[in-house]
């Protein structure tokens, strides 16, 4: 059973989805560039942080396109339940967003080292979210 959406939501339309898709693509492109830089200390953390932002923006776009609303709560995890309503594949998309959010605090705010492997996985998860949102936009 999919988690039920909780928290505050906001109605949105195709134009707002297009804007969030543009943001998601830019974040993901930057994550890929940073991920290719040979800097083991900062590179993976920054790439993972950008992948998280890409995933959040892509999730917003997918929700706008498929459900007509997006999460607006303080806790990004509130979007997981809403994303699970997206068809097709909402459950898998929600799982990707949850995994991205698992690395968010460490990548954005912490002094925790994000491994190259974890950053690569975050980019992959964000890519799946973006691909799904782009398919919905067709």
N, C-alpha and C positions, 0 to 999 in steps of 0.2 A: 504494500500500500504506500502511495506517495505521501510525503509530508504535506500537511495542509498549510497554505500560505498564512503567515502571521505578520503582524505589524502593519505599518502605514504603506499604502500604495497610492500611485498617482496615475490618472489616465494619460495615455499617450497614443500617438498616431504614426503613420508611415514616415512623415517628415522628421519627427523626433527620432524615430528608429534610424533613419538615414544618417542623421547627425551622430548618433551613438556608434553606428557602423564605421563612420569615418574616423572617429576617435579610436575605436578598437583596432582598426587597420594601422593607424599611426603608432599606437603603443606597441603593437605586435611587430611592426617593421623595426622600430627602435630596439625592441628586445632582441631581435635577431642580430642586429648590428652589434650591440653590446655583447651579446653572447659569443660573438666571433673574436672579440678582443682578448688578447693574451694577458689577462690580469686576473689571477686566481683569487685575489683578495676582494676586489670590488665587483668585477665583471658578473659573476653568477648572481650576487645579491641584487644588482641593478637590473639584470635581465629578468630575474624572477619577479621583482617589484613591478616592472613594466608589463610582464605577462599577466600578473594579477589585475592590473588596471585594464588591460585588453580584455580579459575574461569578464570582468564586471561590466564593461561597456557593451560587449557582445551579448551578455545575458540580458541587459536592459533592452537592447535592440530586438532580440528574439521575443522577449515578453511583450514588447510594444506591438510587434507584428502579429503574434499568435494569440495573445490574451487581451491586448488593448490597454494594459496597465503595467507599470513597473514598480519595483520596491523603492520606497523612499525612507525607510527606517534608518536609524543610526547604525544598526548592526547589519552588515552586508549578508550575513547568514539568513536573514529573513527572506532574501531573494530566492533561496534554494527551493522552498515550497512552491513559489510562484513559477519558477522555471520548470518544475516537474510537470506543470500543466501544459507545457508546449508540446504540440504534436507535429511531426513525429519525434520520438526519441527524447522526450523531456526528462525521463528518469536518468538516462545516461548523461545528459547535459547538466542536470542538477548535481550528479556525482562529480563531474569535472569541475564545476564551480566550487563545490565543497572542498575538493583537493587543493584547488588554487588558494582558497581562503585559509587553508591550513598552513600555508607558507607566508601568508600576508604579513603577520606581525613581525616575524623574523626578518623578512626581506625589506619591509618598509621602516621599521622602527628599532629593531633589535641590534644587538651586537653579535648576533648568532651568524655564523658562517653558513651560507647556503651553498651546497655542493654544486659542482657543474652538472652532475646527474639530475639533481632536483630542479635546477634551473631549466634544463633541457625538457624535463617532464612538464614543468609549468608552461613552457612555450607550446608544447604539444597539446596540452589541455586547452589553453587559450585558443589555439588554432582550430580545434574541434568546435569550440563555442562560436567562433567567428564564422567558420564554414557553415554551420547550421543556421546562423542568423542570416547569412547571405543567401542561402537557399530559400529561406522564408520570404526574403525580399523580392524574389523573382516573380 
